[in-house]
Structure formats: structure tokens, C-alpha cells
């Protein structure tokens, strides 16, 4: 439920429907999520991949081969970016997308987010 509430809070929209699946694996750091989203207009997996490749703080690892996706242990632990892979169109919904996301929950969380927001504000309003 934390993911539901955080998503609604971040976007300022309590009407956003989120049905997250969190995967807990025995690692020291990192969270892994199977994310299923529904868009207002259809977005292809290729379009989503392109958008995510240009998103700050996101690293796309979507090689579409065995092992060509990010994992908590080998990719996100000890790193700041949010890693996204296995981006695909959801076969159960005409405007759905599925993806696998991992990030180091110690490095990428409230503290780093606060620093990045402060850096953005400084760059926008004080430079």
C-alpha cells in the first residue's frame, strides 16, 4: 500500500489506480518491483523505452535477451539510478505496459530525493 499512497502523493492525484507487486529477496540493499501501468493513450513499449532513456535518474537496461534486465544485487546496489528493464506491452490491456524496476533503497530514497530537489531548485532559481 505504501507504493499506492506514494504514487498518489507524488502526482497529487488520489484517483490514480495502482496495483503494485513488490518482490522481497534476501539482499542487503535494493527494492525490486514488477510495475504494470495503464495509460490514457496507447504508448508502445518502444515509446516508453525512449521516454525512460531520457528521464533523469533512470537507466534503461532492456536488452530483451536472457539476463538482459537489471537485478537488485548486480545493478542497483550501491548506485543512485533507478534501473528499468523488461519493458513490454501488457497483453491483458490495450493501453497497458509492464516493466521491471530495481533501485537501491538506501541511496535512492527520501534523502537523495531531497538533495536532488534542492539541486534542481538551486539550478532553476539561483543560477
Backbone bond lengths (Angstrom), bond angles and torsions (degrees), N, CA, C in turn:
res aa  C-N    CA-C-N  psi(-1)  N-CA   C-N-CA  omega(-1)  CA-C   N-CA-C  phi
1 X - - - 1.461 - - 1.523 111.11 -
2 X 1.342 116.92 -27.06 1.462 118.98 179.41 1.529 110.78 -58.43
3 X 1.333 117.35 -38.96 1.465 120.28 179.07 1.522 110.79 -65.78
4 X 1.312 117.45 -37.70 1.471 121.45 178.19 1.524 109.01 -62.64
5 X 1.313 116.26 -51.63 1.470 120.83 -176.90 1.526 111.53 -65.06
6 X 1.345 117.64 -41.47 1.468 120.69 179.89 1.525 111.02 -64.08
7 X 1.327 116.85 -42.97 1.463 120.33 179.55 1.518 110.56 -61.46
8 X 1.313 116.92 -46.20 1.459 120.84 179.82 1.520 111.00 -64.05
9 X 1.334 117.25 -38.74 1.465 121.24 179.38 1.525 111.11 -67.34
10 X 1.330 116.86 -46.28 1.464 121.08 -177.76 1.522 110.97 -60.61
11 X 1.325 116.91 -42.48 1.458 120.60 -178.12 1.529 113.16 -89.60
12 X 1.336 116.83 -3.83 1.452 120.26 179.07 1.521 112.99 62.35
13 X 1.314 116.72 34.43 1.463 121.26 -175.43 1.528 109.11 -142.50
14 X 1.319 116.27 102.98 1.467 120.34 -179.77 1.518 112.38 -75.92
15 X 1.323 117.33 -3.53 1.454 121.30 177.15 1.524 113.35 -87.30
16 X 1.344 117.17 -7.84 1.463 119.93 179.30 1.522 108.48 -65.98
17 X 1.306 115.33 125.31 1.459 120.64 178.56 1.520 108.79 -92.28
18 X 1.305 116.85 121.69 1.459 122.54 -179.55 1.521 107.70 -127.34
19 X 1.327 116.16 132.25 1.455 121.37 177.58 1.528 107.74 -128.42
20 X 1.339 117.41 75.78 1.464 120.66 -172.15 1.521 113.22 -78.94
21 X 1.310 113.93 154.99 1.458 122.04 170.27 1.519 106.40 -122.67
22 X 1.301 117.22 118.03 1.458 121.31 177.13 1.524 108.20 -103.19
23 X 1.317 115.47 136.67 1.456 121.19 -179.75 1.518 107.48 -111.31
24 X 1.296 116.45 119.97 1.462 120.56 178.32 1.517 108.30 -100.32
25 X 1.323 115.14 119.87 1.457 120.52 177.22 1.521 107.57 -123.36
26 X 1.313 117.32 153.68 1.470 119.24 -175.58 1.522 112.75 -76.86
27 X 1.333 115.86 78.67 1.459 121.48 174.57 1.527 107.68 -124.84
28 X 1.323 116.21 156.07 1.455 119.48 -178.47 1.522 112.05 -70.55
29 X 1.333 116.44 -40.57 1.454 121.49 -178.00 1.520 108.88 -131.63
30 X 1.281 116.53 154.66 1.460 125.29 171.28 1.522 113.18 104.13
31 X 1.310 112.57 149.83 1.459 122.83 174.31 1.519 106.94 -121.21
32 X 1.306 116.03 149.30 1.461 122.06 177.09 1.520 107.60 -127.77
33 X 1.321 116.08 139.29 1.464 120.02 -177.77 1.519 110.83 -139.40
34 X 1.322 115.34 134.77 1.462 120.84 167.75 1.523 104.65 -93.06
35 X 1.329 116.86 115.09 1.461 121.26 -173.14 1.529 109.56 -110.64
36 X 1.316 115.21 130.11 1.458 122.75 177.57 1.521 106.80 -121.37
37 X 1.331 117.54 120.61 1.460 120.22 -179.04 1.526 110.23 -123.44
38 X 1.306 114.53 155.34 1.458 122.51 174.94 1.513 107.20 -122.81
39 X 1.319 116.98 128.23 1.457 121.35 -178.82 1.531 110.42 -103.44
40 X 1.316 116.10 158.93 1.464 120.72 177.77 1.527 109.65 -65.40
41 X 1.345 116.17 -48.47 1.456 122.16 175.80 1.521 107.90 -109.73
42 X 1.325 116.73 149.34 1.455 120.18 -178.93 1.526 110.71 -62.08
43 X 1.315 115.34 132.83 1.461 123.13 173.49 1.522 106.15 -123.79
44 X 1.304 116.81 126.52 1.459 119.75 179.17 1.527 109.87 -74.25
45 X 1.312 115.85 163.35 1.463 120.29 176.15 1.526 110.14 -60.51
46 X 1.328 116.98 -38.14 1.470 120.46 179.08 1.527 110.94 -64.37
47 X 1.333 117.20 -41.17 1.469 120.28 178.08 1.528 110.46 -65.74
48 X 1.315 117.41 -42.78 1.464 120.92 178.93 1.520 110.29 -62.46
49 X 1.326 116.52 -43.45 1.467 121.70 178.58 1.530 110.07 -58.46
50 X 1.316 116.40 -45.38 1.466 121.24 -179.92 1.534 111.24 -63.43
51 X 1.317 117.50 -44.76 1.465 121.19 178.27 1.526 111.21 -61.10
52 X 1.324 116.13 -45.06 1.460 120.32 -178.50 1.530 111.98 -67.52
53 X 1.322 117.09 -32.36 1.468 120.37 179.09 1.526 111.56 -64.41
54 X 1.326 117.42 -22.81 1.466 121.56 179.90 1.527 112.86 -103.06
55 X 1.325 117.72 2.59 1.463 121.40 -179.49 1.530 109.60 -81.45
56 X 1.336 117.09 128.43 1.469 119.61 179.25 1.529 110.99 -61.20
57 X 1.318 115.71 136.44 1.454 120.56 176.88 1.513 114.67 81.16
58 X 1.338 117.13 5.10 1.462 121.71 -179.85 1.512 108.86 -115.93
59 X 1.315 116.15 135.41 1.456 120.90 174.52 1.525 107.89 -122.10
60 X 1.323 116.09 119.90 1.457 121.52 -179.79 1.524 108.72 -86.88
61 X 1.326 115.63 127.85 1.467 123.35 174.71 1.523 105.57 -128.53
62 X 1.297 116.10 85.68 1.456 120.66 -170.69 1.523 109.26 -134.72
63 X 1.321 116.20 68.57 1.454 121.09 -174.28 1.527 113.47 -81.60
64 X 1.301 118.12 -9.13 1.464 124.31 177.02 1.526 112.46 56.14
65 X 1.324 115.24 38.80 1.461 123.04 172.42 1.525 107.04 -136.50
66 X 1.318 116.96 163.89 1.459 119.86 177.48 1.527 109.33 -54.43
67 X 1.324 116.67 126.51 1.457 121.53 -179.94 1.517 114.21 79.08
68 X 1.320 118.93 6.26 1.463 121.69 -177.70 1.507 113.50 -91.83
69 X 1.318 116.68 33.05 1.463 122.20 -179.43 1.523 108.77 -134.61
70 X 1.330 117.70 159.51 1.467 119.97 -176.45 1.524 112.60 -75.44
71 X 1.322 114.72 150.47 1.463 120.59 172.87 1.522 108.71 -128.70
72 X 1.306 114.50 157.25 1.459 120.33 -178.31 1.524 111.58 -61.61
73 X 1.305 117.87 -44.05 1.464 121.56 -174.24 1.521 111.79 -75.07
74 X 1.326 117.59 -46.67 1.463 119.51 -171.69 1.518 114.19 -86.08
75 X 1.330 118.54 -20.31 1.461 119.31 -173.84 1.526 114.06 -119.93
76 X 1.315 118.20 -51.98 1.461 118.08 -170.25 1.520 114.83 -85.21
77 X 1.328 118.48 -31.44 1.462 120.34 -176.80 1.524 110.38 -58.53
78 X 1.332 115.72 121.88 1.458 121.87 178.91 1.516 114.65 85.08
79 X 1.328 117.77 7.16 1.466 121.67 -178.48 1.520 110.78 -124.91
80 X 1.333 116.20 148.54 1.459 121.27 -178.45 1.531 115.09 -77.24
81 X 1.338 120.20 -38.31 1.471 118.50 -173.55 1.523 113.67 -63.50
82 X 1.308 114.35 159.87 1.459 122.64 168.75 1.528 105.09 -94.09
83 X 1.318 117.46 125.66 1.458 122.45 -176.25 1.523 109.61 -99.58
84 X 1.348 115.92 132.31 1.459 121.39 -177.03 1.525 109.28 -125.85
85 X 1.314 115.69 134.86 1.454 120.85 177.37 1.514 110.97 -151.29
86 X 1.317 115.39 -175.85 1.465 122.83 -179.81 1.529 111.40 51.72
87 X 1.328 115.72 41.22 1.471 121.89 -179.30 1.523 107.44 -76.67
88 X 1.321 115.88 121.91 1.454 119.39 -178.31 1.516 111.11 -152.80
89 X 1.302 115.54 157.88 1.456 120.42 176.45 1.522 108.59 -75.55
90 X 1.313 115.70 137.70 1.453 122.70 -178.03 1.526 108.53 -77.69
91 X 1.322 117.40 119.65 1.459 120.24 -177.68 1.525 112.49 -74.15
92 X 1.340 116.96 -8.45 1.466 119.59 -178.62 1.526 113.27 -97.23
93 X 1.346 117.33 -4.99 1.461 120.08 -178.29 1.527 109.05 -147.66
94 X 1.340 118.54 132.87 1.468 120.48 -175.44 1.529 114.82 -64.74
95 X 1.334 118.22 -22.58 1.467 120.73 179.68 1.532 110.48 -120.42
96 X 1.322 115.74 28.37 1.458 120.19 -177.07 1.518 112.69 -100.91
97 X 1.319 114.98 148.62 1.461 122.96 174.06 1.521 108.73 -130.40
98 X 1.305 116.20 146.41 1.458 122.38 175.85 1.518 108.05 -122.30
99 X 1.322 116.47 147.04 1.460 120.33 176.59 1.525 109.58 -158.10
100 X 1.313 114.91 161.58 1.458 123.09 178.36 1.516 107.10 -112.07
101 X 1.337 117.10 128.15 1.468 121.16 -175.41 1.520 109.04 -129.12
102 X 1.331 116.45 133.44 1.462 121.34 174.58 1.525 109.33 -131.67
103 X 1.320 115.73 147.16 1.462 120.30 174.47 1.517 108.97 -156.12
104 X 1.322 114.79 155.23 1.460 121.04 176.70 1.515 107.22 -78.45
105 X 1.313 116.94 110.93 1.457 121.35 -174.86 1.524 113.00 -69.44
106 X 1.322 118.12 -16.04 1.459 120.24 176.78 1.533 109.49 -84.38
107 X 1.320 117.33 -40.82 1.467 120.71 -178.52 1.515 112.19 -81.76
108 X 1.321 117.62 -41.97 1.468 121.36 -178.01 1.526 107.41 -106.90
109 X 1.290 114.70 98.95 1.456 120.57 -178.53 1.505 108.19 -166.07
110 X 1.285 115.66 -157.54 1.461 120.90 -174.68 1.524 112.84 -55.95
111 X 1.325 118.05 -43.03 1.470 120.39 -176.68 1.522 111.07 -65.81
112 X 1.336 117.92 -52.10 1.468 120.33 -179.98 1.521 110.63 -65.60
113 X 1.324 117.55 -39.12 1.467 120.24 177.59 1.521 110.33 -58.35
114 X 1.328 117.79 -41.70 1.466 121.34 179.40 1.522 111.10 -62.98
115 X 1.322 116.29 -42.41 1.464 120.29 178.58 1.525 109.95 -63.88
116 X 1.336 117.16 -43.69 1.461 120.18 -179.01 1.529 111.64 -66.70
117 X 1.298 118.31 -36.35 1.466 121.58 176.10 1.529 109.60 -65.38
118 X 1.337 116.76 -43.91 1.464 120.51 178.09 1.527 110.87 -61.90
119 X 1.330 117.90 -42.22 1.465 121.09 178.01 1.522 111.01 -62.25
120 X 1.313 116.65 -40.24 1.464 120.87 178.96 1.531 110.93 -65.21
121 X 1.335 116.65 -42.42 1.456 120.43 178.93 1.527 111.61 -64.67
122 X 1.325 116.24 -40.45 1.461 120.99 178.24 1.531 109.82 -62.82
123 X 1.329 116.21 -47.28 1.461 120.60 -179.29 1.528 111.83 -63.75
124 X 1.321 116.53 -35.80 1.461 120.28 -176.47 1.526 112.45 -80.59
125 X 1.321 116.83 -39.21 1.469 119.67 -170.58 1.524 114.79 -112.00
126 X 1.324 119.99 -13.09 1.456 119.54 -177.08 1.525 113.33 -117.83
127 X 1.298 119.05 -9.10 1.468 120.48 178.80 1.501 111.58 -86.26
